[in-house]
Amino acid sequence: MPIDRLLKLRGIGPENSERLRLAFDLALRGLQLVDRNDPICEIVARKVIEIDKHGTHDARQIAAEAIKQLGP
């Protein structure tokens, strides 16, 4: 899963990883992305981490903002 690799690279601990994985999954569903090997999934993962870094820490809010920023 693209987000796991990014979380490890950025040294994000397990206490935050679960929340970010949930946000990632919700964002993928909202964007109707099924194939986790699709390169767009890495873009979604980066966006989820970026939104969290800027202060939004609720998984559903992170996903909604990622969808808003990346959606059509």
Buried (B, 14 or more C-beta within 10 A) or exposed (E): BBBEEBBEEEEBEEEBBEBBBBBBBBBBEBBEBEEBEEEEBBEBBBBBBBBBEEEBEEBEBBBBBBBEEBEE
